[in-house]
Amino acid sequence: MAKYLVVGAGLFGATFAYEAAKRGHEVKVIEKRDHVAGNIYTKEVDGIQVHQYGAHIFHTSNKTVWNYVNQFAEFNRYTNSPVANFNGEIYNLPFNMNTFNKLWGVVTPEQAKSKIEEQKSVLHGKRPENLEEQAISLVGTDIYEKLIKGYTEKQWGRSAKELPAFIIRRLPVRFTYDNNYFNDSYQGIPMGGYTQIVEKMLDNDLISVSTSVDFFADKDKYLKDYDRVVFTGMIDQYFDYCLGELEYRSLRFETKEIDVDNFQGNAVVNYTDSKTPYTRIIEHKHFDFGKGGKGKTVITHEYPKEWKHGDEPYYPVNNSKNNALYKSYKELADKEAEKVIFGGRLGQYRYYNMDQVIAAALNTVKIEFGE
């Protein structure tokens, strides 16, 4: 049986470790943070499961993945229905008939479509070339100006005119009175938080876990001592940035306890104006329908920021420049394929939802073990 080193105790690494151990392989998991579960880490405060690294709602249409993750936790029936706050005006998300009625007073889908078509005419039939034009082509100028522009420019730190159109191409627009943000068949949040999922995956006599360990402090020795390495960190860092640095967006979180029972009435409120420095406020107890200490709540302000060394990289910036650079790193990675597997959001430089991470890890397992 092979000896595996898994670098990173997030969802990809934990899924791979669980499956490898199930097949009788010995697995060592190292994690640079002082806890497992990566960005889905949750911690209980005042009886509330606090999402330490931003809101995570599990949603998928992949029944195999849904059944798989339900081995490790029981999920509640939480439905993601965020609201937007634009200078004190409250709108439903995703954009739907409730949004259109509040904005324009329209009451039928035809009226809403007519209003959007009227506002789209400012493009004069031009094919959208950037995010601003793409958004206007989908929802018109009013929604773009109030609910997209400020939020998106804060999130990415760039003008919407400089951002590629594909970022917003799948923007959910509904002509029904439906506030469910996702179209997926399955959706919910694990009762008792996400951390338990990874802890259960790693609870195997063939798996040993060490936190607060830096792979790069002893990279050569790790590569020498293990038959196979599963690396879920930044692919450019693995190669010592020899071809240049890939770009990421980072986040800063300000979390605090407040002595009120209900701060904002919803789990997620997006602040879509350009002047408010944060993009959203998360009130964690609403992920579990208000469960937690009476007269207590926990809120998190989420601030986007440019990534720099020492920050956590949350989002790859998948523009043409970075994608070309990643392709070059991928060629280097392919040359090490006999020794190292690159996986996860950072190892593959792409944005993954949680279900996609699990699916990618399971696919890697099939390839690795010839199944």
The 8 nearest C-alpha neighbors of each residue, nearest first, counted from 0:
[[1, 24, 2, 23, 25, 22, 3, 226],
 [2, 0, 24, 226, 3, 25, 227, 225],
 [1, 3, 25, 226, 225, 26, 24, 227],
 [4, 2, 26, 227, 228, 225, 226, 27],
 [3, 5, 228, 27, 26, 28, 229, 225],
 [4, 6, 229, 28, 228, 12, 27, 7],
 [5, 7, 230, 29, 231, 229, 28, 30],
 [6, 8, 30, 9, 231, 12, 29, 5],
 [9, 7, 35, 12, 30, 13, 36, 37],
 [10, 8, 37, 36, 12, 7, 11, 13],
 [9, 11, 13, 12, 14, 36, 8, 356],
 [12, 10, 14, 360, 13, 343, 9, 356],
 [11, 13, 15, 8, 9, 14, 10, 7],
 [12, 14, 16, 10, 15, 8, 11, 9],
 [15, 13, 17, 11, 16, 12, 10, 18],
 [14, 16, 12, 18, 13, 17, 360, 19],
 [17, 15, 13, 19, 14, 18, 12, 20],
 [18, 16, 14, 200, 20, 15, 19, 13],
 [17, 19, 21, 15, 20, 16, 14, 22],
 [18, 20, 16, 22, 21, 24, 17, 15],
 [21, 19, 24, 23, 22, 17, 18, 205],
 [20, 22, 18, 19, 23, 17, 24, 16],
 [23, 21, 20, 19, 24, 18, 17, 368],
 [22, 24, 20, 21, 19, 25, 0, 205],
 [25, 23, 20, 0, 19, 1, 22, 26],
 [24, 26, 205, 2, 20, 3, 206, 1],
 [27, 25, 3, 206, 4, 2, 205, 16],
 [26, 28, 4, 207, 206, 208, 5, 3],
 [29, 27, 5, 208, 4, 6, 207, 209],
 [28, 30, 209, 6, 210, 7, 208, 212],
 [29, 31, 210, 7, 8, 212, 32, 211],
 [30, 32, 211, 212, 213, 210, 33, 29],
 [33, 31, 211, 34, 30, 210, 35, 212],
 [32, 34, 211, 210, 31, 35, 30, 212],
 [35, 33, 32, 210, 36, 30, 37, 211],
 [34, 36, 8, 37, 9, 30, 197, 40],
 [37, 35, 9, 40, 197, 194, 8, 39],
 [38, 36, 9, 39, 40, 35, 8, 10],
 [37, 39, 52, 40, 36, 9, 51, 53],
 [38, 40, 37, 36, 193, 41, 55, 52],
 [41, 39, 36, 194, 38, 37, 51, 193],
 [42, 40, 50, 49, 194, 192, 51, 193],
 [43, 41, 49, 48, 44, 40, 50, 51],
 [42, 44, 48, 47, 46, 49, 45, 41],
 [43, 45, 47, 46, 42, 48, 49, 297],
 [46, 44, 292, 47, 291, 43, 295, 296],
 [45, 47, 291, 44, 292, 43, 48, 290],
 [48, 46, 291, 44, 43, 45, 284, 49],
 [47, 49, 43, 42, 192, 41, 44, 50],
 [48, 50, 42, 41, 283, 51, 43, 47],
 [51, 49, 41, 53, 52, 54, 40, 48],
 [50, 52, 41, 49, 53, 40, 42, 38],
 [53, 51, 38, 50, 39, 54, 40, 252],
 [54, 52, 50, 51, 55, 301, 281, 252],
 [53, 55, 50, 56, 281, 52, 267, 283],
 [56, 54, 57, 53, 39, 50, 188, 353],
 [57, 55, 188, 58, 187, 54, 79, 186],
 [56, 58, 187, 186, 188, 55, 353, 59],
 [59, 57, 186, 185, 183, 56, 187, 354],
 [60, 58, 183, 61, 185, 354, 184, 186],
 [59, 61, 184, 183, 62, 185, 58, 65],
 [60, 62, 59, 64, 63, 65, 354, 184],
 [63, 61, 65, 64, 60, 66, 59, 185],
 [62, 64, 66, 61, 65, 67, 358, 68],
 [63, 65, 67, 61, 62, 66, 68, 354],
 [66, 64, 62, 67, 68, 63, 69, 61],
 [67, 65, 69, 63, 64, 68, 62, 70],
 [66, 68, 64, 65, 69, 70, 63, 71],
 [69, 67, 70, 65, 66, 71, 64, 72],
 [68, 70, 66, 72, 71, 67, 73, 65],
 [71, 69, 68, 67, 72, 66, 73, 196],
 [70, 72, 196, 69, 68, 199, 73, 195],
 [73, 71, 69, 189, 70, 196, 74, 68],
 [72, 74, 189, 190, 69, 75, 71, 70],
 [73, 75, 189, 188, 190, 187, 72, 76],
 [74, 76, 187, 188, 77, 190, 189, 73],
 [75, 77, 187, 78, 74, 186, 188, 287],
 [76, 78, 187, 75, 188, 286, 79, 186],
 [79, 77, 80, 179, 76, 187, 186, 180],
 [78, 80, 180, 179, 81, 77, 56, 181],
 [81, 79, 179, 178, 180, 78, 92, 82],
 [82, 80, 267, 92, 268, 79, 91, 83],
 [81, 83, 91, 268, 92, 90, 269, 80],
 [84, 82, 269, 90, 268, 89, 270, 91],
 [83, 85, 89, 270, 88, 87, 269, 271],
 [84, 86, 88, 271, 272, 87, 270, 145],
 [87, 85, 88, 84, 272, 270, 271, 89],
 [86, 88, 85, 84, 89, 270, 83, 272],
 [87, 89, 85, 84, 86, 90, 83, 101],
 [90, 88, 84, 83, 87, 85, 82, 91],
 [91, 89, 83, 98, 82, 84, 92, 88],
 [92, 90, 82, 98, 93, 83, 97, 178],
 [93, 91, 94, 82, 81, 178, 80, 180],
 [92, 94, 180, 171, 95, 178, 91, 172],
 [93, 95, 92, 172, 98, 173, 91, 171],
 [96, 94, 173, 98, 97, 174, 175, 93],
 [95, 97, 99, 176, 98, 175, 174, 100],
 [96, 98, 100, 95, 99, 176, 101, 91],
 [99, 97, 95, 91, 101, 96, 90, 100],
 [98, 100, 96, 102, 101, 97, 103, 95],
 [99, 101, 104, 105, 97, 103, 102, 98],
 [102, 100, 98, 99, 104, 103, 97, 90],
 [101, 103, 99, 100, 98, 104, 90, 105],
 [104, 102, 100, 105, 99, 101, 111, 114],
 [103, 105, 100, 101, 102, 106, 99, 111],
 [106, 104, 100, 103, 110, 111, 107, 99],
 [107, 105, 100, 104, 110, 108, 96, 111],
 [106, 108, 110, 109, 105, 111, 96, 174],
 [109, 107, 111, 174, 110, 112, 106, 96],
 [108, 110, 112, 111, 107, 113, 174, 114],
 [111, 109, 113, 107, 108, 112, 105, 114],
 [110, 112, 108, 114, 113, 109, 105, 99],
 [113, 111, 109, 115, 114, 110, 116, 108],
 [112, 114, 110, 116, 111, 115, 109, 117],
 [115, 113, 117, 111, 112, 116, 110, 118],
 [114, 116, 139, 112, 118, 117, 113, 138],
 [117, 115, 119, 113, 118, 114, 112, 120],
 [116, 118, 114, 115, 119, 120, 113, 139],
 [117, 119, 139, 115, 120, 116, 140, 121],
 [120, 118, 139, 116, 121, 136, 117, 135],
 [119, 121, 123, 122, 118, 117, 116, 124],
 [122, 120, 119, 123, 118, 124, 117, 140],
 [121, 123, 120, 125, 124, 119, 132, 136],
 [124, 122, 120, 121, 125, 119, 126, 136],
 [125, 123, 122, 126, 120, 119, 121, 136],
 [124, 126, 122, 123, 127, 128, 132, 136],
 [125, 127, 128, 124, 132, 122, 133, 136],
 [128, 126, 132, 133, 129, 125, 164, 136],
 [127, 129, 164, 126, 132, 133, 163, 130],
 [128, 130, 164, 163, 160, 132, 131, 162],
 [129, 131, 164, 133, 162, 163, 159, 132],
 [132, 130, 159, 134, 133, 160, 129, 135],
 [133, 131, 127, 135, 134, 130, 129, 136],
 [132, 134, 127, 130, 136, 131, 164, 135],
 [135, 133, 137, 131, 136, 132, 130, 138],
 [134, 136, 139, 132, 138, 137, 140, 133],
 [137, 135, 133, 134, 119, 138, 139, 132],
 [138, 136, 134, 135, 139, 133, 115, 119],
 [139, 137, 135, 115, 136, 134, 142, 143],
 [140, 138, 135, 118, 115, 119, 141, 136],
 [139, 141, 143, 135, 142, 118, 144, 138],
 [142, 140, 144, 143, 139, 145, 118, 138],
 [143, 141, 145, 146, 144, 140, 139, 138],
 [142, 144, 147, 140, 141, 146, 145, 148],
 [145, 143, 141, 148, 142, 140, 146, 147],
 [146, 144, 142, 143, 141, 147, 85, 271],
 [145, 147, 271, 142, 143, 144, 148, 85],
 [148, 146, 143, 150, 151, 149, 145, 144],
 [147, 149, 151, 144, 150, 143, 152, 146],
 [150, 148, 273, 272, 271, 152, 151, 147],
 [149, 151, 271, 153, 147, 152, 148, 278],
 [152, 150, 154, 153, 148, 149, 147, 155],
 [151, 153, 157, 149, 156, 155, 154, 158],
 [154, 152, 156, 150, 151, 155, 149, 303],
 [153, 155, 151, 303, 152, 156, 150, 278],
 [154, 156, 152, 157, 153, 151, 248, 303],
 [157, 155, 153, 152, 154, 158, 305, 304],
 [158, 156, 152, 155, 159, 161, 162, 153],
 [157, 159, 160, 161, 152, 162, 156, 155],
 [160, 158, 162, 131, 161, 130, 152, 157],
 [159, 161, 158, 129, 131, 162, 130, 132],
 [162, 160, 158, 159, 157, 129, 163, 130],
 [161, 163, 159, 130, 160, 129, 164, 158],
 [164, 162, 129, 130, 165, 166, 161, 318],
 [163, 165, 130, 129, 133, 166, 128, 167],
 [164, 166, 168, 167, 163, 130, 169, 129],
 [167, 165, 164, 168, 163, 130, 162, 169],
 [166, 168, 170, 165, 169, 164, 130, 134],
 [167, 169, 165, 170, 166, 164, 133, 134],
 [170, 168, 167, 171, 166, 165, 172, 137],
 [169, 171, 167, 168, 172, 137, 134, 93],
 [172, 170, 93, 169, 173, 94, 180, 181],
 [173, 171, 94, 95, 170, 93, 174, 138],
 [174, 172, 95, 175, 94, 171, 96, 177],
 [173, 175, 108, 95, 96, 172, 176, 111],
 [174, 176, 96, 173, 177, 95, 108, 97],
 [177, 175, 96, 97, 95, 178, 174, 173],
 [176, 178, 175, 179, 95, 173, 96, 97],
 [177, 179, 80, 180, 92, 93, 91, 176],
 [180, 178, 80, 181, 177, 79, 78, 93],
 [179, 181, 93, 79, 80, 178, 92, 182],
 [182, 180, 183, 179, 79, 58, 171, 78],
 [181, 183, 184, 180, 179, 60, 59, 58],
 [184, 182, 60, 59, 181, 185, 58, 186],
 [183, 185, 60, 59, 182, 186, 58, 61],
 [186, 184, 59, 58, 183, 60, 187, 65],
 [187, 185, 58, 57, 59, 78, 76, 77],
 [186, 188, 77, 76, 75, 57, 74, 56],
 [187, 189, 74, 75, 56, 57, 77, 190],
 [190, 188, 74, 192, 73, 72, 191, 193],
 [191, 189, 192, 74, 73, 75, 188, 72],
 [190, 192, 189, 48, 193, 195, 72, 194],
 [191, 193, 189, 190, 48, 41, 194, 195],
 [192, 194, 195, 196, 41, 189, 39, 40],
 [193, 195, 40, 196, 41, 36, 197, 192],
 [194, 196, 198, 193, 197, 199, 192, 72],
 [197, 195, 71, 199, 194, 198, 193, 72],
 [196, 198, 200, 199, 36, 195, 194, 13],
 [199, 197, 195, 201, 200, 196, 202, 194],
 [200, 198, 202, 196, 201, 197, 195, 71],
 [201, 199, 197, 17, 198, 202, 13, 196],
 [200, 202, 198, 199, 203, 17, 197, 206],
 [203, 201, 199, 200, 198, 204, 206, 17],
 [202, 204, 206, 205, 201, 20, 200, 17],
 [203, 205, 206, 202, 207, 20, 25, 201],
 [204, 206, 25, 203, 20, 26, 207, 24],
 [207, 205, 26, 203, 204, 27, 25, 201],
 [208, 206, 27, 28, 26, 205, 209, 204],
 [207, 209, 28, 29, 27, 206, 210, 201],
 [208, 210, 29, 28, 30, 212, 207, 211],
 [209, 211, 30, 33, 212, 29, 31, 32],
 [212, 210, 31, 33, 32, 30, 213, 209],
 [213, 211, 31, 210, 30, 29, 214, 209],
 [212, 214, 31, 215, 216, 211, 30, 217],
 [215, 213, 216, 218, 217, 212, 6, 29],
 [214, 216, 218, 217, 213, 237, 219, 212],
 [215, 217, 213, 214, 218, 212, 219, 220],
 [218, 216, 215, 220, 219, 214, 221, 213],
 [217, 219, 215, 221, 220, 214, 216, 222],
 [220, 218, 222, 221, 217, 223, 215, 224],
 [219, 221, 223, 222, 218, 217, 224, 225],
 [222, 220, 224, 218, 223, 219, 225, 217],
 [221, 223, 219, 220, 224, 225, 218, 228],
 [222, 224, 220, 221, 225, 219, 226, 218],
 [223, 225, 221, 222, 220, 226, 2, 219],
 [226, 224, 2, 227, 222, 223, 3, 221],
 [225, 227, 2, 1, 3, 224, 338, 228],
 [228, 226, 3, 338, 225, 339, 4, 2],
 [229, 227, 4, 339, 3, 5, 230, 340],
 [228, 230, 5, 340, 339, 6, 341, 4],
 [229, 231, 6, 341, 232, 340, 228, 5],
 [232, 230, 346, 342, 343, 7, 6, 341],
 [231, 233, 345, 346, 230, 234, 7, 6],
 [234, 232, 345, 346, 236, 235, 237, 231],
 [233, 235, 346, 237, 236, 232, 345, 238],
 [234, 236, 240, 238, 237, 233, 239, 244],
 [237, 235, 239, 233, 238, 240, 234, 232],
 [238, 236, 234, 235, 239, 233, 240, 232],
 [237, 239, 236, 235, 240, 241, 234, 328],
 [238, 240, 236, 241, 237, 235, 242, 243],
 [241, 239, 235, 243, 236, 238, 242, 244],
 [240, 242, 239, 243, 238, 235, 244, 236],
 [243, 241, 240, 244, 328, 324, 235, 327],
 [244, 242, 240, 241, 245, 235, 324, 239],
 [245, 243, 240, 235, 246, 242, 236, 241],
 [246, 244, 321, 235, 247, 243, 324, 325],
 [247, 245, 316, 315, 244, 321, 248, 306],
 [248, 246, 315, 314, 316, 306, 312, 249],
 [249, 247, 314, 306, 305, 313, 312, 304],
 [248, 250, 306, 312, 304, 313, 305, 311],
 [251, 249, 303, 304, 302, 252, 301, 313],
 [250, 252, 302, 301, 303, 253, 249, 304],
 [253, 251, 301, 300, 254, 299, 302, 250],
 [252, 254, 300, 299, 301, 255, 251, 298],
 [255, 253, 299, 298, 252, 300, 297, 256],
 [256, 254, 297, 298, 257, 299, 253, 296],
 [255, 257, 297, 296, 298, 258, 295, 254],
 [256, 258, 296, 259, 295, 297, 255, 298],
 [259, 257, 295, 294, 296, 256, 260, 297],
 [260, 258, 294, 295, 257, 261, 296, 262],
 [259, 261, 294, 295, 296, 293, 262, 258],
 [262, 260, 259, 264, 263, 296, 295, 294],
 [261, 263, 264, 259, 260, 296, 282, 298],
 [262, 264, 265, 261, 282, 266, 268, 267],
 [265, 263, 261, 262, 266, 285, 282, 267],
 [266, 264, 267, 263, 285, 282, 268, 81],
 [265, 267, 282, 285, 281, 286, 283, 268],
 [266, 268, 281, 81, 265, 280, 269, 282],
 [269, 267, 82, 280, 279, 83, 81, 270],
 [268, 270, 279, 83, 278, 84, 271, 82],
 [271, 269, 84, 278, 279, 272, 83, 85],
 [270, 272, 150, 149, 146, 85, 269, 84],
 [273, 271, 149, 85, 274, 270, 275, 150],
 [272, 274, 149, 275, 271, 150, 153, 276],
 [275, 273, 272, 276, 149, 271, 277, 86],
 [274, 276, 277, 273, 272, 270, 278, 271],
 [277, 275, 274, 302, 278, 273, 153, 303],
 [278, 276, 302, 301, 275, 279, 300, 303],
 [279, 277, 270, 269, 301, 302, 150, 276],
 [280, 278, 269, 270, 268, 301, 277, 300],
 [279, 281, 300, 268, 299, 267, 301, 282],
 [280, 282, 267, 299, 266, 298, 283, 279],
 [283, 281, 298, 266, 284, 297, 285, 267],
 [282, 284, 285, 49, 286, 281, 266, 297],
 [283, 285, 289, 286, 287, 47, 290, 282],
 [286, 284, 288, 266, 289, 287, 283, 265],
 [287, 285, 284, 283, 288, 266, 77, 188],
 [286, 288, 285, 284, 290, 289, 77, 190],
 [289, 287, 285, 290, 286, 284, 77, 266],
 [290, 288, 284, 285, 287, 291, 286, 261],
 [289, 291, 287, 288, 284, 47, 292, 46],
 [292, 290, 46, 47, 45, 293, 289, 284],
 [291, 293, 45, 295, 46, 294, 290, 47],
 [294, 292, 295, 260, 291, 259, 296, 290],
 [293, 295, 260, 259, 258, 292, 296, 261],
 [296, 294, 258, 260, 259, 292, 293, 257],
 [295, 297, 257, 256, 260, 259, 261, 258],
 [298, 296, 256, 255, 282, 283, 257, 299],
 [297, 299, 282, 281, 254, 255, 283, 256],
 [300, 298, 254, 281, 253, 280, 301, 252],
 [299, 301, 280, 253, 252, 279, 277, 254],
 [300, 302, 252, 277, 279, 278, 251, 299],
 [301, 303, 277, 251, 250, 278, 252, 304],
 [304, 302, 250, 154, 249, 251, 153, 301],
 [305, 303, 249, 250, 248, 306, 302, 251],
 [304, 306, 248, 249, 307, 303, 156, 247],
 [305, 307, 249, 248, 247, 310, 304, 312],
 [306, 308, 310, 309, 305, 249, 312, 247],
 [309, 307, 310, 306, 311, 312, 236, 305],
 [308, 310, 307, 311, 306, 312, 249, 305],
 [311, 309, 308, 307, 306, 312, 249, 250],
 [310, 312, 249, 313, 309, 306, 250, 308],
 [313, 311, 249, 247, 248, 314, 310, 306],
 [314, 312, 249, 248, 311, 247, 315, 250],
 [315, 313, 248, 247, 312, 316, 350, 249],
 [316, 314, 247, 317, 348, 349, 246, 248],
 [317, 315, 247, 246, 318, 314, 321, 248],
 [318, 316, 315, 322, 321, 319, 349, 320],
 [317, 319, 321, 320, 316, 322, 163, 162],
 [318, 320, 322, 321, 323, 317, 324, 163],
 [321, 319, 323, 318, 322, 324, 317, 325],
 [322, 320, 324, 323, 318, 319, 317, 245],
 [321, 323, 325, 319, 324, 320, 317, 318],
 [324, 322, 326, 320, 321, 325, 319, 327],
 [325, 323, 321, 327, 326, 322, 320, 328],
 [326, 324, 328, 322, 327, 323, 329, 321],
 [325, 327, 329, 323, 324, 328, 322, 330],
 [326, 328, 330, 324, 325, 329, 323, 331],
 [329, 327, 325, 331, 330, 326, 332, 324],
 [328, 330, 332, 326, 331, 327, 325, 333],
 [331, 329, 333, 327, 328, 332, 326, 334],
 [332, 330, 328, 329, 334, 333, 327, 335],
 [331, 333, 329, 335, 334, 330, 328, 336],
 [334, 332, 336, 330, 335, 331, 329, 337],
 [333, 335, 331, 332, 336, 330, 337, 329],
 [334, 336, 332, 333, 337, 338, 339, 331],
 [337, 335, 333, 339, 338, 334, 340, 332],
 [338, 336, 335, 339, 334, 227, 340, 333],
 [337, 339, 227, 336, 335, 228, 226, 340],
 [338, 340, 228, 336, 335, 229, 227, 337],
 [341, 339, 229, 230, 336, 228, 342, 338],
 [342, 340, 346, 230, 231, 229, 339, 347],
 [343, 341, 346, 231, 347, 230, 340, 11],
 [344, 342, 346, 231, 345, 11, 347, 356],
 [343, 345, 349, 348, 347, 350, 346, 351],
 [346, 344, 233, 348, 232, 347, 343, 231],
 [345, 347, 342, 234, 341, 231, 343, 233],
 [346, 348, 345, 344, 342, 349, 343, 341],
 [349, 347, 345, 344, 346, 315, 325, 350],
 [350, 348, 344, 347, 315, 351, 345, 317],
 [349, 351, 344, 314, 315, 352, 348, 345],
 [352, 350, 355, 344, 356, 349, 353, 343],
 [351, 353, 355, 354, 356, 350, 57, 58],
 [354, 352, 356, 355, 351, 357, 57, 10],
 [353, 355, 357, 356, 352, 59, 358, 64],
 [354, 356, 358, 352, 353, 357, 351, 359],
 [357, 355, 353, 359, 354, 358, 11, 351],
 [356, 358, 360, 354, 355, 359, 11, 361],
 [357, 359, 355, 361, 360, 356, 362, 354],
 [360, 358, 362, 356, 357, 361, 355, 363],
 [361, 359, 363, 357, 362, 11, 358, 15],
 [362, 360, 364, 358, 363, 359, 357, 365],
 [361, 363, 359, 365, 364, 360, 358, 366],
 [364, 362, 360, 366, 361, 365, 367, 359],
 [363, 365, 361, 367, 362, 366, 368, 360],
 [366, 364, 370, 362, 363, 368, 367, 369],
 [367, 365, 369, 363, 364, 368, 362, 370],
 [368, 366, 364, 365, 369, 363, 370, 362],
 [367, 369, 365, 366, 370, 364, 363, 19],
 [370, 368, 366, 367, 365, 364, 363, 362],
 [369, 365, 368, 366, 367, 364, 362, 363]]
